[in-house]
Amino acid sequence: MRSLGSTVLKDKFIEALRSVLPITVIVLLLCFTVTPIESGALLAFLFGAALLVVGAALFTLGTETAMTPMGESVGAQMTKSRSILVVVLVSFFMGLTITISEPDLQVLANQVPMIPNLILIGSVGIGVGFFLVVALLRILFGIPLSKLLVGFYLLVFLLVPFVPANFLAVAFDSGGVTTGPMTVPFIIALGIGVAAIRADGQAENDSFGLVALGSIGPILAVLILGMVFRAEEASIVPISLPQTAQSTEMAWSFLAEFPHYFGEMAMALLPIVAFFYLYQAFTGRLSLRRLVRLFVGVLYTYLGLVLFLTGVNVGFMPVGNLVGQLLGALPYKWIIVPIGVIMGYFIVQAEPAVHVLNKQVEEITSGAISRRALGQSLSVAIALSVGLAMIRVLLGISILWFLIPGYTIALALAFFVPGIFVSIAFDSGGVASGPMTATFLLPLSIGVCEAVGGNVVSDAFGVVAMVALMPLITIQIMGLIYTRKQPKELPEPIDEIAEAGEISQADEDIIEL
């Protein structure tokens, strides 16, 4: 058992290293060529990157050993109650509390100047909670996902003219960062449990699409917040690197931040953990040994979050901002566009969740769409989206010129491809916008925007939304190709598993994602 645990932890470290390494190498190459920085800043970046790797590995391990099983347990108990009121109340509370502890959302909130962190995170959490209720009720009543997506995205874009411009990019970025490694396992696990209430053969397929609806909640919540919240005029607070003369001083600058994040993450995780253990106290379904194992997993999650956020905020993110400023100040500042393309290409290739997604699509199509073909397509699409995001920063183009056509294409495709591809595509919108997007690409964009004198809030924000949009189109195009290659119904195993009422391999892969 100990050997198995060490193997799993080793695998998580390798996954985290693969995610962080591409950006680290690119930054090192830039620092040794066109954007030289002080050796102290470079050392802080490398130390921050190391904390990211360790933190992400522990966090992922904790999520798989504790947070996902907790979600599955609560979902299973809700189905046994067979009470819609219980489903509504529990799912709303779970959606709210689990979103608050999402690390990518914490990173985004720290970079938004005009909205206090508590108000932004709370609004996003309420949005996720409300739409999680909508998503679970959709499963219970068998409502087609495509109709809900069209209706809610139409509402989103109808609200846009009434929202201050400074809130638009932040709103769409919020939708991308909430579908992260903390939120997705819980949402999917709850959906699988609720799908078991229905006895028809389509219930299993309808368990897809929860993340798709859950990511609309933050967008609508922040848009409504922009309509009712009187934001104070605030400029971006400069992201400062620790000013140290020696390596020991730099180490102490990291250590000094640990108490802050220990307290912050304790407050973020406490509600969801307390709710789960109180829930179990009333249901009494899990053994004491199992509860202890889950608590150990929670400790992994907690420690991983602390290390991750400390590394991001003290060393990793400030250097990303600094490199962006130096690139934006170059006479040939256009170089940020090809650099962004290269970063986008390698970022998506390094995301473990993307590999899970590619495998899932290959299985669903019985090999008609290979994981290699989909992986290359996603890499090119994300590279293009990051390049376009950098053009936006340089030229100050409104994000609506990209999002409106993009979502129009994505929603139009939903009526021409099999429903399972629509669900997977919209579920996977946040897969590509992994931790590296919020922690490095966004600070990089902010730095470039500051250097060229643009409006940081309206021009620099939006890179997460651009990245999250691409899988919606790419996967559905792959689904369209699949229908032309094989115009029959979806592969038999999907239907057989749905009729059996069991958790499919595709669902298990999405939980891992």
C-alpha angles and dihedrals in degrees: 000000000000090000090051091050092051090049092052091048090049090052090051091051090051091050092049092047091052090053096049100034100072094055091043092054093046092050091049090052091050092048091052093048127021103002110042114186134184117281091239091057091048091050090050089051093051092047090048090050090052090052089049091055095048093041095048091048094051092042093051091047091050092048092053096043098041119006097048095046089047090054092047091050094050091045091051092049091049091055092052091053089055088200119136090203090057090048092051097046097041096044093048093050092045092049092050098047099041091051092055090062095047105125096210090055091051089053093049094048091054090059099048108093106190100049123061111241094240093053094046095045092044092050092049090048092052090049092052092045093051094047092045086060089050091049094050092046088051088058093048094050098033097237113174111255095218092061092052093047093052092046097048096042088049087054090049094055093042088059094049097085090056096051125086111256092240091065099051102078092039090053094053091043088055090059090055100047097048093064091074139130094284100046104038099059091051095046095047093045091052090048093053090051094048092046088062090068090070117073100199124104095249096059094091093052090047089059086078117082101053094112089047092059093037091059091055091060096069092047093053092041094055092043090053089044088055090054096050105025117083101217116206119234104262134164126218110277107235112254101233128199119223109270104227134155098196136037092244090056090051091052090051090051088061094044091051090062097051096084090055094053093040088059095040095050092044089058090046096051099036098079096052094043093046091048092050095050092045089049090052091047089062097040098036094197100135126068123241091248090054092049091052091051090051090051090053088052090052089054089053089051092048096049091044092053092050093050092043096051094042091052092046099047100038104038117000105047097042091055090049089055092046093050089049091053092049092049091048091052094054119108086234095047089155086083088084089075098062089038089054090049091053092047092049092050095052097037094062092044090055096051110105090204090060090057089052089051093050091051091049094053091046090054094046092051093043090238096311087119109038122213089237093056093047092045092053091046092052092046092053092044094050091045088054092048094052090047090052090047090055090049087053090054093049097045101030095235116172114254089229090074086067104031099049095054091039096053091041090058093043094050093044091053089054089074094054105045131065113280093242090062091049091053094046093045095053092039089054097051090105096043095085093042091070129156095294093060096059096034100046116005093052095049088045090054091048091052093050091047092051091051095050093044098244131147101276098200097049099032108032097041115073099064090108090051092049092052093045092052097060101069089055090063100032098052093045091051087052088051090052090052089050093053090053093048092046113015092182126100121290116288115293097242091068092056094042093052092046091053091049089056093226131133107268127222087246090058091047089052092050090051088054087048 
